[in-house]
Amino acid sequence: MKEATGELNMTLVTIIAIAAVLGFVTFFLPNILNTVGNKYNDSADTNCVTGPDGKTTCTTNK
């Protein structure tokens, strides 16, 4: 009986841990995806040129 109780406790801990991870992902994922998308869109509007001295200069086309 003790072994069955231990397995039940581990099952509950696992379910709670999975629920916590899913809650975290559900809450933060949209903001993370928007940030990455915005950075990607900003980089598409950027021109970078490497000068003869080896320095790279980037300008935004906005």
N, C-alpha and C positions, 0 to 999 in steps of 0.2 A: 504494500500500500504506500510506503514511503517513496518508493521509486516512481509510482504513478503520480504522486503529488509533485515530485521534483520535475517530472516531464511536463506537467501542466503549468508549473511556474515558468519554466523555460519557454514554453509555447506562448504564454502571455507576454513575457518580456520581449520575445521576438516580434509578436504582433504589434506591441506598443512601439518598438524601435522602427519597424517598417512604417507605421502610421506617422511617426515623427519625421522621418525622412521624406515621405510623400507630402506631408504638410509643408515642410521647408521648401521643397522643390516647387510645389504648387504656388506658394506665396512669392518666391523670388524669381522663378524662371521667366515670367513675362518681362520683368524689368531688365534682366540680364540679356534676353534676346533683343530687346529694343536698343540697349546700349551697344551691343555688338553690331546690329544693323546700322545704327547711326554712324559708328566709327567706320564701317565698311563704305557707306555712302559718302562720307567725308573724304575718305582716301581715294575714291573714284574721281573726285573733283580736284585732285592735287597733282601738280606737275613738279617733278623733281629733276634738277639738272646738276651734274657734277662738273665743277669748274676745273681749270688746269692745275690749280693748287691742291686738288683732291677733296675739297670741301663740297658737300652736297647742300644745295639751296632748294627749298620747296616753297611753292606758292599755291594758294587756293584760288580756284576759279569761281568765286562767289561774288 
